[in-house]
């Protein structure tokens, strides 16, 4: 078991250090000033190292290598991935939706058909996030006619639609922000302010975690009562979800403000949401939308500034000035997940394993029963761009079917003759 633990840990470390999936898509336009759009702040142009093109690479806003472990009431260990702020940040981006014009990919698409634009979009997003489009979901979503999966179900991208004004929707989920290659915020900012046409951030979720119970949802609720969430003279609405009269351990949420106003706060018991009824872990999220405001692109480079600015009195009262410190528990999480997996296999099919391994021999038995595709079980698969499926622009292009393998020179016009 010790050897297996060490192997998994070493593989993860090698994968991270060897992964060089893609670089920023903006060629020399990082931080370029465009009319009506913000310029790159000092966050992305400070003492960052140079890329191999001589550009300054934007500093990573957060690291996604840490995970939190929670124990469900059924005794099941759960590995919950989280993003931890770095480089002086206290908040991270936990979800994002961006709309850009289709013309952003002119000159990049090899052709003018829909497939060419999908492949071009996939290539650009791989350069930004480390993963691209993987499969057509075959459904309409968000009023777009065609939807593609982003990475390993880490978001989606929409194309087409009668009322979408020739735009493309890029939606990155919370899991997608965890899986993305570190520094994606700066690369996306460079693309939006450099190459993208008609770019708009339509929604962004910013998050701060209190892992050890430094703040409770009861405190957050009382802060609303005491006026700390009141900006100017307007008292925002306050709503509750979960059992507040008799807390059951399933988790409670306090909502401040509404989506209609373009800015809403929610504080909820994240650990309990994941199944641990005794977890002290609370998450605070600020959701911004462009319904009644413009979301500057600089939110990608300074999420903490916009998080703090959303409810100044409240967050100043909470003294959110120090980055939450979390130990490197990924290795331990992997070990615990492996031990739990072995226990599960032993309990459910251990008798069969013993008999069949003795009959066929251990090596032959393992080859017979192992997954032929090399897939990992979900409980052992932490979201990571390095393990994403092959994006469509790297897959072999589909060839049109031609039963007789004819080309234009074989056409004699006979099919158009009247008999």
C-alpha positions in Angstrom: 0.0 0.0 0.0 2.9 2.4 0.8 4.4 1.8 -2.6 1.0 2.5 -4.3 0.6 5.7 -2.3 4.1 6.9 -3.3 3.4 6.1 -6.9 0.2 8.0 -7.1 1.8 11.0 -5.4 4.8 10.9 -7.7 2.6 10.6 -10.8 0.6 13.7 -9.8 3.8 15.7 -9.2 5.4 14.7 -12.5 2.1 15.4 -14.3 2.0 18.9 -13.0 5.6 19.7 -13.6 5.6 18.3 -17.2 2.3 19.8 -18.2 2.7 22.6 -20.7 -0.6 22.4 -22.5 -0.9 25.9 -23.9 0.1 29.5 -23.5 -1.8 32.8 -23.6 -3.7 33.4 -26.9 -3.0 37.1 -27.1 0.1 37.6 -29.3 1.9 40.6 -27.9 -1.3 42.3 -26.8 -1.3 41.4 -23.1 -2.5 44.4 -21.2 -3.1 46.4 -24.4 -5.4 49.3 -23.9 -8.6 49.3 -25.9 -11.3 52.0 -25.9 -14.0 51.3 -23.4 -12.1 48.5 -21.6 -9.9 48.4 -18.6 -6.2 47.9 -18.9 -4.2 45.2 -17.1 -3.5 46.2 -13.6 -0.2 45.9 -11.8 -1.3 42.6 -10.5 -0.5 41.0 -13.9 2.5 43.1 -14.9 4.7 43.2 -11.7 7.5 40.9 -11.1 6.1 38.0 -13.1 8.5 35.8 -15.1 8.9 36.2 -18.8 7.4 33.7 -21.2 9.4 32.3 -24.1 8.0 35.1 -26.2 9.5 37.7 -23.9 6.1 38.7 -22.5 5.3 39.0 -18.8 3.2 36.1 -17.6 0.4 37.2 -15.3 0.7 35.9 -11.7 -1.5 33.1 -10.6 -4.5 34.4 -8.6 -5.0 31.1 -6.8 -3.7 27.6 -6.5 -6.1 24.6 -6.9 -3.8 21.9 -5.6 -5.4 21.8 -2.1 -8.5 19.8 -1.2 -10.6 19.6 1.9 -11.7 16.3 3.4 -15.1 15.9 5.0 -16.7 12.9 6.6 -20.4 12.2 5.7 -22.8 11.0 8.3 -22.7 7.6 6.6 -19.0 7.3 7.3 -17.9 8.0 3.8 -14.8 10.2 3.2 -15.3 12.9 0.6 -12.5 14.8 -1.2 -13.7 18.3 -1.9 -11.4 20.4 -4.1 -11.0 24.1 -3.3 -9.1 27.0 -4.6 -6.8 28.9 -2.3 -5.9 32.5 -2.9 -2.2 33.3 -3.4 -0.1 36.4 -4.1 -1.9 38.6 -1.6 -5.4 37.7 -2.7 -8.1 36.8 -0.3 -10.9 35.8 -2.7 -10.9 33.6 -5.8 -13.1 33.3 -8.9 -15.5 30.4 -8.4 -17.5 30.6 -11.7 -17.6 32.8 -14.8 -19.7 33.5 -17.9 -18.3 35.4 -20.9 -19.9 36.4 -24.2 -17.7 37.3 -27.2 -18.4 37.9 -30.9 -18.0 35.0 -33.4 -15.7 37.3 -35.4 -13.1 36.9 -32.7 -12.0 33.7 -34.4 -11.7 35.0 -37.9 -8.3 34.1 -39.2 -8.0 31.2 -36.8 -10.7 29.0 -38.2 -9.6 26.6 -41.0 -12.8 27.0 -43.1 -16.1 28.8 -42.8 -18.3 25.9 -41.6 -19.6 25.5 -38.0 -17.1 22.7 -37.3 -14.2 25.0 -38.2 -15.4 27.6 -35.7 -15.9 25.0 -33.0 -12.3 23.7 -33.5 -10.9 27.3 -33.5 -12.8 28.1 -30.2 -11.5 24.9 -28.7 -7.9 25.7 -29.6 -8.1 29.2 -28.0 -9.8 27.9 -24.8 -7.1 25.2 -24.5 -4.5 28.0 -24.6 -6.4 29.8 -21.8 -7.6 27.1 -19.5 -5.5 24.1 -20.5 -8.5 22.2 -21.8 -10.8 22.8 -24.8 -14.1 21.5 -26.1 -14.6 17.8 -25.9 -18.0 16.8 -27.2 -21.3 18.1 -28.6 -23.9 17.8 -25.9 -26.7 17.8 -28.6 -28.9 20.3 -26.8 -30.0 23.9 -26.7 -28.9 25.8 -23.6 -29.0 29.4 -22.5 -30.9 30.2 -25.8 -27.9 29.0 -27.9 -28.7 26.5 -30.6 -25.7 24.2 -30.0 -23.8 23.4 -26.8 -20.4 21.8 -26.4 -18.9 20.4 -23.2 -15.8 22.3 -21.9 -13.2 19.9 -20.6 -14.4 17.0 -18.4 -17.8 18.6 -17.7 -16.1 21.7 -16.3 -18.4 24.1 -18.2 -20.0 24.6 -21.6 -19.8 26.7 -24.7 -22.8 27.8 -26.7 -22.9 28.6 -30.4 -25.7 29.9 -32.7 -29.2 31.0 -31.8 -31.6 33.4 -33.6 -31.4 36.1 -31.0 -27.7 35.8 -29.8 -26.3 38.4 -32.2 -23.6 36.1 -33.6 -21.9 35.6 -30.3 -20.3 32.7 -28.4 -21.0 31.9 -24.7 -18.2 30.6 -22.6 -19.4 29.3 -19.2 -16.8 28.0 -16.7 -18.1 26.3 -13.6 -16.6 26.2 -10.1 -15.1 22.8 -10.9 -13.7 24.3 -14.1 -11.9 27.0 -12.2 -10.3 24.2 -10.1 -9.3 22.2 -13.1 -7.9 25.1 -15.1 -4.2 25.6 -15.5 -3.0 28.1 -12.9 -2.7 31.6 -14.2 -5.8 31.2 -16.4 -7.2 34.5 -15.1 -4.4 36.5 -16.6 -4.5 34.6 -19.9 -8.2 35.1 -20.2 -7.8 38.8 -19.4 -5.2 39.1 -22.1 -7.4 37.4 -24.7 -10.5 39.5 -23.8 -8.6 42.8 -23.9 -6.4 41.9 -26.9 -8.0 39.6 -29.6 -11.6 39.1 -28.6 -14.3 41.2 -30.3 -17.3 42.5 -28.4 -16.3 40.8 -25.1 -18.6 41.0 -22.1 -18.4 39.3 -18.7 -22.1 38.5 -18.0 -21.5 36.9 -14.6 -18.7 36.2 -12.1 -18.8 34.5 -8.7 -16.1 35.5 -6.2 -15.5 33.3 -3.1 -13.8 33.4 0.3 -13.6 30.4 2.6 -13.6 30.2 6.4 -12.4 26.7 6.7 -12.1 26.5 10.5 -15.3 28.3 11.6 -13.8 31.8 11.9 -17.2 33.1 10.7 -20.6 31.4 11.0 -23.8 31.9 9.0 -25.5 33.1 12.2 -22.9 36.0 12.4 -23.5 36.8 8.8 -27.2 36.9 9.4 -26.8 39.2 12.4 -24.5 41.5 10.4 -27.3 42.1 7.9 -29.6 43.0 10.8 -27.0 45.4 12.2 -26.7 47.1 8.8 -23.2 46.0 7.8 -24.5 44.8 4.4 -26.3 48.2 3.7 -24.6 50.2 0.9 -25.6 53.9 0.8 -29.1 54.1 2.3 -30.7 51.0 0.7 -31.2 48.0 3.0 -30.8 44.8 0.9 -33.3 42.0 1.2 -32.3 39.0 3.3 -33.5 35.4 2.7 -32.7 32.1 4.3 -32.5 28.5 3.1 -32.3 25.4 5.3 -33.6 24.8 8.8 -32.7 27.9 10.8 -35.0 27.2 13.8 -33.7 23.7 14.4 -30.5 23.3 12.5 -30.3 19.7 11.2 -26.7 19.6 10.1 -27.6 19.6 6.4 -26.5 23.2 6.0 -28.0 26.7 6.0 -27.6 29.6 3.6 -28.2 33.3 4.1 -28.8 35.4 0.9 -28.3 39.2 0.9 -29.6 41.1 -2.1 -31.1 39.8 -5.3 -29.8 38.8 -8.7 -32.0 41.5 -10.2 -29.8 44.2 -8.6 -26.7 42.7 -10.2 -24.9 41.9 -6.9 -25.8 39.3 -4.4 -24.1 37.8 -1.4 -24.6 34.3 -0.1 -23.0 32.7 2.9 -23.5 29.0 3.5 -22.2 26.0 5.4 -20.1 24.4 2.7 -18.8 21.5 4.7 -22.4 20.5 5.7 -23.5 20.9 2.1 -20.9 18.2 1.2 -22.3 15.8 3.8 -20.4 16.5 7.0 -22.9 17.6 9.6 -20.2 18.8 12.0 -18.0 20.7 9.6 -17.3 24.3 10.5 -16.4 25.2 6.9 -18.4 28.3 5.7 -18.1 29.9 2.3 -19.0 33.5 1.4 -19.7 34.2 -2.3 -20.4 37.4 -4.1 -22.3 36.9 -7.4 -22.1 39.8 -9.9 -24.0 40.0 -13.1 -24.2 42.6 -15.9 -28.0 43.1 -15.6 -27.6 46.6 -14.1 -23.8 47.1 -14.1 -20.7 46.7 -16.2 -18.3 44.1 -14.9 -14.7 45.3 -15.6 -12.2 42.8 -17.1 -9.9 43.6 -14.2 -12.0 41.5 -11.9 -10.0 38.6 -13.5 -6.8 40.0 -12.1 -8.0 41.4 -8.8 -11.0 39.3 -7.6 -10.2 40.3 -4.0 -10.6 44.0 -4.7 -14.0 43.5 -6.3 -15.0 41.1 -3.6 -14.2 43.5 -0.8 -15.7 46.4 -2.7 -19.1 44.7 -3.1 -19.9 45.1 0.7 -17.3 47.3 2.1 -18.6 47.6 5.7 -19.3 44.0 6.1 -16.0 42.7 4.9 -14.0 45.4 6.7 -15.8 44.3 9.8 -14.7 40.7 9.2 -11.1 41.9 8.7 -10.6 39.9 5.5 -7.0 41.0 5.2 -5.1 37.7 5.4 -5.0 34.9 2.9 -6.5 31.7 4.4 -3.6 29.3 5.0 -4.2 25.7 4.2 -1.7 22.9 4.6 -0.8 20.8 1.6 -3.2 18.0 2.1 -3.5 16.7 -1.5 -1.0 13.9 -0.8 -2.9 12.9 2.4 -6.2 13.1 0.5 -5.0 10.8 -2.1 -3.8 8.3 0.5 -7.1 8.4 2.4 -9.1 8.0 -0.9 -7.0 5.0 -1.9 -7.4 3.4 1.5 -11.2 4.0 1.3 -11.3 2.5 -2.2 -9.4 -0.6 -1.1 -11.8 -1.0 1.8 -14.8 -0.7 -0.5 -13.4 -3.3 -3.0 -12.5 -5.6 -0.1 -16.0 -5.3 1.4 -18.0 -5.7 -1.8 -16.0 -8.1 -3.9 -13.1 -9.2 -1.7 -14.1 -12.9 -1.7 -14.2 -13.0 -5.5 -10.9 -11.2 -5.8 -9.2 -13.8 -3.6 -10.5 -16.8 -5.4 -10.0 -15.5 -8.9 -6.5 -14.1 -8.2 -5.5 -17.6 -6.9 -7.0 -19.3 -9.9 -5.7 -17.1 -12.7 -2.7 -15.6 -10.9 -2.5 -12.0 -9.7 -1.1 -10.4 -12.9 -3.5 -12.1 -15.3 -6.4 -11.5 -13.1 -5.7 -7.7 -12.9 -5.4 -7.6 -16.7 -8.7 -9.3 -17.0 -10.7 -7.1 -14.7 -9.1 -3.6 -15.1 -10.9 -0.9 -17.1 -9.8 -1.3 -20.7 -10.1 2.5 -21.3 -7.9 3.4 -18.3 -10.6 5.5 -16.7 -10.2 6.6 -13.1 -13.1 6.4 -10.6 -14.6 9.8 -9.8 -13.7 9.6 -6.1 -10.0 9.4 -7.1 -10.1 12.0 -9.9 -9.4 15.5 -8.7 -10.3 18.1 -11.4 -7.1 18.8 -13.3 -6.5 20.1 -16.9 -3.7 17.6 -17.3 -6.2 14.7 -17.3 -8.8 16.3 -19.5 -10.1 14.5 -22.6 -8.6 15.2 -26.0 -10.2 18.4 -27.3 -11.9 18.4 -30.6 -9.3 20.5 -32.4 -6.7 17.7 -31.7 -9.0 14.9 -32.8 -9.0 13.7 -36.4 -11.4 15.7 -38.5 -14.5 13.9 -39.7 -14.5 13.2 -43.4 -17.7 13.5 -45.4 -19.2 10.2 -46.6 -18.9 9.5 -50.4 -20.1 6.1 -51.3 -18.6 6.0 -54.7 -15.5 8.1 -53.8 -16.1 10.5 -56.7 -14.5 13.9 -57.1 -15.6 16.8 -59.2 -13.8 15.5 -62.3 -16.0 12.4 -62.4 -19.2 14.3 -62.7 -20.5 14.1 -66.4 -23.8 15.8 -65.9 -25.6 12.5 -66.6 -27.5 12.8 -63.3 -29.2 15.9 -64.7 -30.4 14.3 -67.9 -34.1 13.8 -68.5 -34.9 10.2 -69.5 
